[in-house]
Amino acid sequence: MTASRELPVALEAAQCCPADLTAPLDRAGAERLARLLKAVADPARLQLLSQIKASPGGEACVCDLTAPIGLSQPTVSHHLKVLTEAGLLNREQRGTWAWYSIDGQRLAELSAVLA
């Protein structure tokens, strides 16, 4: 990766999610932050994040998440999709099952906002 590519990526990351709330947010920043917070503002999604983070290797198959959460596979898949679209999870297809892992950078951004 060249230095010219690294700068726009860093700028995109800075524009995506503010590091904290010490400065006023513009409307676009507030909307991006609201989408991220909305993604985690659900008990099942918080449970899923904690289950995946605590799983061996920091990843879990959707088939292993339904019983601990107590929801049907389609409902769990829906919540995982919301978290993936918010950038909090990475998804990898392995055969017929999808495996999920936490996006550490995005989770750190969320933690910084809440700190």
BATORSE-962473 format. One record per residue: y, z negated, x of N, C-alpha, C in turn. Coordinates in steps of 0.001 Angstrom, whole numbers, padded with zeros to 6 digits, always signed. Atoms other than C-alpha are relative to their C-alpha. Example, Ala and Ser with C-alpha at 12.3 -4.5 7.8 and 13.67 -1.06 7.14 Angstrom:
residues 2
-001190+000000+000890-004500-007800+012300+001200+000000+000900/-001190+000060-000820-001060-007140+013670+001090-000730-000770/
//
This chain:
residues 115
-001169+000000+000845+000000+000000+000000+001230+000000+000889/-001194-000103-000828+003373+000959+001446+001054-000985-000453/-001079+000938+000326+006462-001209+001560+000833+000507-001162/-000796-000537+001102+008244+001159-000817-000652-000271-001348/+000704+000296+001253+005565+000514-003463+000022-001490-000310/+000046+001435+000213+005538-003257-002940+001256-000521-000686/-001239+000478+000591+009188-003714-003885+000034+000205-001508/+000003-000140+001458+008918-002171-007376-001022-000900-000682/+000997+000877+000600+005736-004157-008055+000552-001416-000083/-000586+001328+000004+007523-007376-007085+001097-000095-001047/-001045+000002+001018+010459-006423-009272-000595-000016-001393/+000659-000009+001306+008134-005656-012185-000528-001383-000334/+000538+001340+000242+006471-009054-011798+001131-000969-000336/-001125+000899+000266+009835-010824-011678+000599+000267-001374/-000557-000336+001297+011015-008956-014764-000958-000335-001129/+001013+000250+001018+007757-009558-016619+000117-001391-000577/+000035+001385+000452+007889-013294-016790+000901-000833+000897/-000864+000818-000836+010651-015623-015604-000789-001131+000643/+000713+001060-000710+009566-018219-013058+000147-001339-000712/-000205+001234+000738+011033-021022-015138+001147+000204-000983/-001051-000103+001008+013613-021769-017799+001299-000644+000484/-001212+000609-000530+016372-022997-015477+001227+000876-000213/-001112-000920+000280+018509-019932-016254-000192+000570-001403/+000120-000583+001344+019288-018434-019655-000804+001301+000028/+000797-001219+000136+016882-015709-020780+000798+001060-000740/-000540-001088+000815+018060-012317-021911-000999+000269-001120/+000854-000226+001170+016577-010981-025149-001361+000558+000394/+001269-000621-000410+013927-008822-023442-000906-001022+000686/+000782+001030-000678+012811-011711-021224-000559-001013-000980/+000448+000951+001016+012619-014033-024204-001134+000583-000833/+001065-000641+000783+010500-011529-026139-001294+000073+000795/+001214-000045-000833+008070-011084-023211-000628-001382+000112/+000510+001361-000104+007767-014835-022798-000600-000463-001321/+000518+000377+001319+007276-015320-026546-001371+000618-000247/+001311-000640+000159+004384-012801-026537-001064-000744+000805/+000950+000739-000835+002719-014694-023690-000324-001353-000621/+000232+001310+000606+003186-018065-025360-000767+000114-001309/+000728-000217+001257+001965-016679-028679-001496+000199+000273/+001407-000251-000339-001247-015565-026961-000759-001295+000251/+000701+001258-000286-002053-019135-025897+000223-001057-001081/-000321+000967+001050-000737-020826-029038-001073-000021-001081/+001129+000037+000924-004169-020967-030629-001080-000875+000633/+001009+000903-000584-006787-023701-030146-001225+000734+000563/+001180-000727-000480-009660-021215-029802+000299+000706+001321/-000350-000701-001242-007810-019260-027104+000149-000974+001155/-000084+001010-001052-007036-022418-025164-001400-000453+000414/+001389+000354-000316-010721-023372-025415-000652+001094+000852/+000589-001108-000753-011729-019923-024178+000499+000009+001443/-000537+000053-001359-009389-020143-021189-000652-001121+000801/+000592+001121-000723-010771-023560-020268-001486+000225+000271/+001431-000292-000197-014409-022449-020750-000195+000990+001154/+000134-001021-001052-013908-019395-018527+000365-000595+001352/-000433+000603-001264-012035-021346-015857-001061-000957+000541/+001009+000971-000416-014798-023994-015773-001372+000626+000246/+001292-000668-000163-017639-021431-015698-000311+000231+001472/+000394-000302-001381-019639-020838-012507+000602+001335+000444/-000616-001219-000521-017791-018300-010404+001298+000348-000702/-001258-000258+000704-014804-018519-012751-000042+001194-000922/+000135-001112+000934-016186-015864-015044-001069-000330-001026/+000966+000266+001065-018087-015823-018308-000212+001256-000827/+000366-001081+000903-019881-013361-020517+000370-000422-001421/-000336+000319+001386-018745-013144-024111-001192-000638-000705/+001200+000553+000641-022336-013958-025080-000167-001491+000280/+000094+001415-000340-021997-017361-023372+001148-000829-000576/-001182+000710+000481-018728-018254-025085-000048-000338-001482/+000002+000214+001447-019634-018167-028770-000479-001402-000376/+000539+001324+000362-021741-021362-028923+000957-001141+000361/-000905+001112-000332-019335-023655-027008+001269-000031-000861/-001226-000068+000799-016378-022454-029081-000310-000207-001485/+000401+000188+001391-018313-022515-032360+000535+001070-000935/-000490-001125+000802-017058-019140-033556-000948+001179+000151/+000859-001186-000056-018790-015839-034284+000409+000902+001167/-000272-000907-001117-019038-013181-031594+001195+000912-000292/-001180-000838+000248-016538-010841-033330+001317-000779+000087/-001219+000807-000069-013993-013675-033627+000332-000353+001443/-000217+000292-001418-014448-014696-029995+000501+001252+000712/-000439-001251-000619-014105-011044-028955+001454+000309-000331/-001400-000212+000383-010854-010784-030906+000931-000874+000845/-000844+000904-000782-009409-013840-029155+000029+000404+001474/+000048-000458-001386-010552-012537-025768+000862+001249+000186/-000836-001200-000066-008848-009219-026513+001477-000374+000046/-001400+000440+000007-005561-010993-027288+000377-000565+001373/-000276+000581-001315-005770-012958-024032+000015+001059+001100/+000031-001090-000973-006648-009816-022080+001267+000837-000100/-001220-000791+000188-003738-007868-023582+001232-000747+000494/-001114+000807-000505-001428-010744-022631-000026-000088+001534/+000110+000012-001450-002650-010360-019049-000586-001277+000570/+000546+001270-000475-004250-013796-018850-001457+000107+000434/+001400-000206-000354-007811-012481-018560-000208+001394+000574/+000491-001283-000479-009477-009704-016619-001339+000241-000675/+001236-000357+000704-012306-007863-018367-000779+001005+000824/+000879-000923-000707-015261-006172-016702-001232+000253-000859/+001167-000369+000790-017937-004296-018615-001217+000067+000911/+001267-000018-000741-021470-004962-017311-001102+000263-001004/+001013-000377+000985-024050-003100-019324+000593-000080-001392/-000493+000103+001379-023630-004020-022974+000951-001178-000191/-000827+001193+000147-021701-007239-022296+001271+000087+000813/-001266+000096-000708-018122-007863-021289+000092-001367+000671/-000191+001224-000769-017385-010464-018617+001496-000204+000207/-001420+000329-000087-014050-012238-018421+000246-001002+001120/-000447+000948-001017-012211-014016-015622+001504-000208-000186/-001409+000357+000115-008822-015701-015436+000815+000816+000998/-000956-000608-000921-005918-013768-013945+000864-001134+000537/-000652+001169-000576-004707-016512-011625+001507+000135+000115/-001438-000197-000154-001280-014996-011017+000711-000160-001343/-000621+000085+001326-000503-014655-014717-000047-001431-000533/+000106+001392+000419-001760-018187-015402+001014-000858+000755/-000996+000731-000793+000467-019469-012578+001409+000242-000552/-001289-000300+000610+003441-017698-014176+000198-000829-001266/-000079+000793+001216+002682-019415-017454+000207-001475+000333/-000151+001400-000417+002324-022775-015716+001407-000275+000510/-001353+000178-000531+005659-022290-013930+001019-000091-001133/-000914+000032+001127+007397-021630-017241-000083-001349-000694/+000201+001250+000727+005916-024769-018767+000324-001233+000833/-000263+001151-000903+006602-026968-015709+001436-000484-000118/
//
